[in-house]
């Protein structure tokens, strides 16, 4: 396998964490095969409208090239997606092919819900000859490869460049947290626009800590207090968005992020903590005349915090009645130039160097700028991504979200929230 992934000639990245719009079609469930031998595969993903349209077109192409194979496409926004998937898992009616996130991978594998793709890779059904070994292994849990990465992206702070240019404010790459907060205050003082901050796992990486260890909270109480102090200070000083803003939008939706959605500076943010793949969707959702810039997320130590991330994966579930056909679909997405000329790297840099080279001529200027951002800004100033979060992390994540809200509403101090996260979080993680 190739030892280096070809970034220079690839497309726009895909979301990690993230978001989309639109509702699914059909009902949950796995493969059905009719008496005449035709196969219908249920294929599900989260994403924005651009992703929905491109994915549907790619599936149509597969059906055209493989008569007798049809798809039941299902899509949802980020939060709804995982709720629906959890319900399907409980009812043993998971779709054949699921879009999988790095943060959920270990949980789904440990619960016996995903098929080991190793046999399909070894027999050539899924061709990985042009795939970097490290990227391939990002879908590995234990001795098996349970998910196939479909792109690479990086954390990216998107910002309202038009607003900041008018205010005479310049944004630099690799801002420290102190520099970022100074910008937040300046933007608020000059424009009235507020901000939205920070991811706890990214924040903790600056202190050589992993927030969710296998059986404990890996951050110190001191680091946790520093994290919650960002919210406490931001609310008290006026530059942080009130949490009530998020009660009126779909959290995780690019189209409803406060940077592009809202009616006044009080409800709008000047920036969006996103991933590099979301630039295209954010530009599509932005009001006319808004130019969007891109830089790195802020951190006390940017080089320690930043990382290259498998944008998303595709995986085959144990409920599929035809995993062999599903594996062929994964190969198609990975290696078909025709398919990727439709997808155009929306989920991330194609992991096949041969494919990324082949589709480069169709890349937009934004796509190329993202590749430059990854190569020249993030890659030289980043560290290895943290391991996938263990199963208990979901409950600990919800605890943190609730504590942030309580700090913002003045129900807890930063110190009290830190103590609660440390004590209750450790109980959760210990099981």
N, C-alpha and C positions, 0 to 999 in steps of 0.2 A: 504494500500500500504506500501511497505517497506520504512523505514525511512532513510536507508543508502544505497547508491549505492555501489555494490561490485566492487571495482577497482582491488583488488589483483589478481583476476583470470580472467582478461579480456584481450582484444587484443589491437592492435595498434590503435592510435587515428586518427581522420580524420580532415581535414582542415576546419577550419573556414572560413578563407578568401579565399579561394584559387583557385586551379589551376588544370590543367590537360592537356591532349593531345588527339588528335583524333577528328574526325568529326562525325557529327550525320548521321543517316540514316533515310530515309523516309521524310515525311513532317509534319509540325506542325499541331496540331488539336487534338480534343478530341475523346472520345470513339466512335467506330463504332460497331454496332451490325447487323449481317447479318440475312437474312431471316430464316436460320436454327438455330438461337439462339446463335451462337458463338459470343464471345465478343473480340474485340481488343482494348487494352488500350495503349495509348501513354504515355511513361515513360521517363522522361528527367532528366539529371544530368550534372554537370561539374565534371571533374576529370582527373586523370592521367591514363596511360595505364593499370596499375594494377587494378585500380578501374573499368575501362571499362570492362575488361575481367571477373572480379569477379561478377559484377552486371549482365552482360549478362548471366552468368552461373546460377545465382540465379533466374533470370526471367525464364530461361528455365526449372528449377526445378519446379517452380510454375505452368507453363503450363503443365508439365508432371503430376503433382498431381491434376490439375484442368482442365480436358479435356474440350475443347471449349473456353478456355481463352488464347489469344495470346497477344504479345506485339509488339509495334513499338518503339524500343529503340532509343533515340536521346541523343547525348552527345557532349560537346564542351568545349573549354577552358574557363576560368573564364570570361573574358571580353566579348567574343562572346556569351557566354551563356545568360548573362543578356540583351544584345542587342536583341537577338532573342526572349527572353521571353517578353520583352517590346513590340516588334512588334506584337507578338501573342496576347498579352493583348489588344492592340489597335484594333485588328481585331476580337476580341471575338473568338479566335481559340486556346486558351491555351491547352496544353497537359492535360491529365487526372491527372497524378501524377507528381509533380515537386519537385526537390530538392531545398530547401529553406535555405537561410542564415539568421542568427540572425539579421544582419544589415539591411536586406530588409523586414523582416517579417511585421513590423507595416505598412510599405508603401503598401504592397499588401493587407493587411487586410483593411486598411482605404479606399482603392479603391474598396472594395467589390469583390475581385478576388478569395478569398479562402473560402472553406467550413468549417463551424464549426464542429469539430470532436466530440464535447461533446455527442451528441446522440449516436454515435457509441461506445463511451467509456462506456456510461451508460447502453447500452443494451448488452454489452459484445462482440460486433463484434470485437472491438479492446481491447484486454485483457491487463490491466495495473496493475494486481495484484502484480507483482514483480518489479514494477518501482518506484523509489524514487519520492515522491510527488513534491519535488523542481525541479527535472529534467523534470517531466511531465509539470509543470507549466511554464517552460521556453518557451513553445510554446503558452502561453496564452496571449491574447490581450483583454482587457476589461473583459467581462464575459465568453468569449469563448476560447476554445483551438483549434487553427487554424493550428497547425503544430505539428508533432510528432518528437521529438528529436531522432536521430539515433546514437548518440554516444557523448562522452565527450572528449575534448582535452584541451590543454593549449598552450599558446605562447611558442615557443622554438627557441633558437638561435642555429642553426646548424653551425658547423665550420669545416674547413679543419684541422683535428687533425694531419695528417701526416706532413703538412707544418709547423704547429706550433711546433710540437715535434722536427723537424729538426732544427728549429730556437731557441730552448730552451725556448719557451714561454708556460706558464701554464695558463689555463683558470679556473677561479673559478665560482661557482654558485652565483646568486644574486649580480652580479656586480652593483655598482653604475654607473651613467653615466660618472663620472670623471674617474673611474677605466677603463671603457670600452674605452674611448677616449685615455687613456694612452696606452692601448693594441693596438689600431688602429695605433697609431704613431709608436710603437715599431715594429709591423708587417711590416709596410711600410718601415721603416728604414732598417730592416734586410732582407726583401724578395722582396720588390717592389710591393707586393700585396696591393690592396686598400680595401675599405669597403663600405658597403651599410647600411644606418641607416634610420630611426626611424619612428615609427608610431605616429602621432600627438595625437590620443586619448589616447594611452598608456602613452605617455610623460606627458600629462596634468593630468592624474590620480594621479601622484606623488604629485601634488599640490592641491589635493582634488577638482579638476575641471573636469567637463564633457564637452568636446569640443562642442558637438551638443546637446543643450538643446531643449526643445519643441518649443520655439519660439525665441531663441537667441543663440549666441555663448557663451558658458559657461566658456571660458577661459579668463583670464585677458590679456591685451595687453603686460604686462611684461612677462608672461609665453610664449605667442606667440613669442615674440622677442627672448627668450632663445631657443625656438625650432628652429627658422630659423637661429639662430647663429651657430647651429651645422653644417648646410650646408655651411654657409658662411666661417666658420673657416676651415672646412674640405677641401673645394676647395682651399682656400688660402694656406693651409699648405700641400696640396698634397695628403693626405691619403684617400680622398673621391672619389668614382667613378665619372667620368664625366657623366652627364646625357645623352650624345650622345650614351653611351653604350646601353641604354634602347631603343633607336630608332631602333636598329638592332635585337631585340629579341621580343618574345611574352611575355609581362608583365603578371605575374601571373602563368607562366608555370614553374613547378619545373624543367623540363628537360632543360629549357633555362635560369635558374637563373645564374647570373654571378659567383656563387661559383663553379658550375660544367660545365659551358659553356663559352668558350672563348679560345683565342689562346696565350695570354700573360698576365703577371701580370697587365699590364695597363688596361685590359678589364675584369679582374677576381677579385672577392671579396674573402676574406678569410672566410667570414661568410654569413649566409642567415637567415634573420628574418622570420621564418616560424612558423608552428604549429607542435605539436608533431606527428600528424598523417603523416606528410610529410617525416619523416625519411626514411621510406622504399623506397618511390619514389626517394628521393635524392640519396640514396645509389645505386639504380639501374641506375641512370643517371650519377653518378660520374665516372670520368676516372679511369681506372684500377690502383690499388695501392693507391687510396685515401681513408683513413679512416676518417669517419665523427664522430665528437663528438657532444654532445648536452648539452646546459645549458639554463639558463633563459635569457630573454631579459634584456638589461640594463635599469636602471631607477634611477632618483634622490632618489627615495624611493621605492625599489623593492616590499616591502610588500603592499604598497598602489596601485601600478600599476598592479601587477600580479593578475590573476583570473583563475578560471575554466570556460570553455566555452562550451556551446552546440555546438558540432562540425558542425552539419548541421541538417536540418529537412527534412521530407517528408511531403507534403501537397497535398490535393485534390483541384482542381480548380472548380470554378463555371461553367466552360464550359464543364465539364465532363458530358456525358449522362448516365453514370453508376457509380455514386459515391459509391453505395453499394459494387460493386465488387472491386473498388479501395480501400475501407476501409479494405476489406479482405486481400488485398495485403500488406497494412501497418501492419496489425496484423501478417502476415506471416514473414515480415522482422523483426518485434520486437520479436516474440516468437518462431519461428521455429529454432530448434537447427541445423537441416540439412542445412537450409539457411545460418545460421551464421557460420557453418563450411566451407562454401564456401567464405563468405565475410571476415571471420577471422578478424573482428574488424578494417578493413581498414578505415572506416569512424569514428571510435572512439570506446571507451569502450561501448559494448552493454548495453543498458539501463535496460534490464531485468537481474536481478541478477542470476536468474536461468539459463539463456542462457550463461552469462559470465562464470559462474562456469562450465557449461557443455563443453564449447569449450576450456577451459584453457589448456588441455593436448596437443592441436594442435598449441599452440602459439610458436612462434620462440623466440630465445634469445633476439632479438631486441624488440619484443612485451613486454616481461617481463621487460626489462630495462626501457621501456617507462612508464609502470605501476609504477615501483619503483620511477621514476622521478616525476610522478604526486603525488604519495603518500608522498614521503619523502622530496622532494625539493620544490615543488610548493604549495601543499595544506597547509602546516603549515605556509607559508609565503605569503599569498595572501588575497585579499579582494573580496567583492561581485562584480560581473560583472555589468557594467553600463547598463542602460535601452536601449532597441533597439532604434536606431537612427530614428528620425522622417522623414517624406517624404522629406522635404526641404534639408535634409542633403546631398543628392546626389549632388545637385548643389554646396553646400558649400564645399564638398569633392573635386570636380573638381577645384574649386577656389584655394583651398590649394595646390593641385598638380601643378597647373600653377604657383603659387607663389614660390614654392620650385624650380621649373625649372628656374624661372627668377633670383632668388638669386644665383643659381649655375652658371648661365651665366653672373653674374655681372650686370644684368639690374636693380636690386633692392638691397638695403641693407636689412639686417635682420630687422632693425627698420621700414623701409618703408613697407616691406612685412607684418609685424605684424600689422601695422596701417591699411593696406588695408584689411587684413583678418578680423580684428575686425569690421571695419566699413561696408565693403561690405557683410561680412558674417552675421552680424546682420540684415542687410536689407533683405538678402535672407531668413534667418530663420524666420523673422517676417512676411514674405509673402507679 
